[in-house]
Amino acid sequence: MRYIIYGAGGIGSIMGGHMFRTGHDVILIGRTGHINAINNNGLCLITPTGTHVLQIPSVTAPEQIEFRPDDVVFLCMKGQDTEAALQNLKAVIADIPVFCFQNGVRNEEIAAEYFARVYGVMVRVGAVYLTDGEVVARRDPPGWYIIGRYQEGTDELAETVADDLRTAGYYIRTVADVMPYKWGKLMANTGNAVGAITSGSWQDMMPVFRAVSAEAAEVVEKAGIKWISQEQVAKDWPEITEPLRGQLNTEAQSSTWQSLARHQGTVETDFLNGEIVRVAKQLGLKAPLNEKLVEISREMAANHEPPGKYTLAQLSEMLGLEGGN
C-alpha cells in the first residue's frame, strides 16, 4: 500500500518519516512552507536516538497526486481544517480509505459524509513542529495508536495498517469500538488550552486542569457518552508503560501551544473544549470553564499572539477559580 499523509505537521510528518525510513511508500501533503523546505532539503526528523534527513515525496494538495487503487489516506490536520481538506480530496478521488489520526471526536463524523471507509484513531505522540522542514519526535518509541472502524468494528485493512505502523516503531492496538478511546483522549486534551494560554508547568497547572476536566467529565457522563480514560488505557496495555529507549525535553507543549507559537491564526480548541460546550448545550447545560478556554484561545489565535499571554493566576481569575499560581 501507499500511504498519503494528509496534513503533514508534527504528528503526520513524524509518522510519515518513520514509515518512509522503514521502507514504506509515503507521500506527504502539507502547508506550502513546510513542503517547500522538505522538497528543497529533505525532512529533518529529530529523534532521541538520532537525526534523519529524508527525501520524502511531498506535495501541497491532493490534485498533485495520481491516486492508485491501493492508496490509503491518513488525515493528520487539526479539526478546524478537516472539512476543507476532505472537500479537496473528494474532488479528485471518489472512494478511498480514510484514517483519522486526529484529536477530537468530530473528524470521523465529517469524513463519513465524504467517504464510506472511515477509521478512527486515538493518538498519543510526542510531536514538535515549530520550524518548516523539521519535526521532533520527543520519544522512542515515538508513540501509540488505537485503531478501529468508524463507527465500530475492525477489518483486514485496519490490521494491515496496524502491522505497518508497528514496523515503523509504534505501539498499536486495534479495537472494535474506537470512539470511547477517542472521547477519553479528548478529556485529557481539555488541558491543552490551559498550557497554551499560560505556558505554565504541568505541576502548577494541575488545579486548573482538574477543574476543567471535572466539568468536562460531568457533562459527558450526563450525556451518557462512554469514554475510556488514559489511565485505564495504560492499565489495560502494559506495553506502553515500559521505560522509553530515549526522550527529548522541549519547551514546546501541546499541539495547541505549537499552533499559537507558529502564529497560524487558528487553534483546535473548538474541537476539544468546544466539544464539551456543544454537548452541554444539547443537554440544556453550561460548561463555563471550557467555554472560557475556547474564547480566550480563539482570541489569542486570531490576534496571532504567542502562547503564554496570561499567567496562571490571571487565567484562574478569568475562569473564576481560586488558588492559581
Secondary structure, 3 states (H helix, E strand, C coil): CEEEEECCCHHHHHHHHHHHHCCCEEEEECCHHHHHHHHHHCEEEEECCEEEEECCCEECCHHHCCCCCCEEEEECCCHHHHHHHHHHHHCCCCCCCEEEECCCCCHHHHHCCCCCCEEEEEEEECEEEEECCEEEECEECCEEEEEEECCCCCCHHHHHHHHHHHHCCCEEEECCCCHHHHHHHHHHHCCHHHHHHHCCCHHHHHHHHHHHHHHHHHHHHHCCCCCCCHHHHHHHCHHHHCCCCEECCCCCCCHHHHHHHCCCCCCHHHHCHHHHHHHHHHCCCCCHHHHHHHHHHHHHHHCCCCCCCCCHHHHHHHHCCCCCC
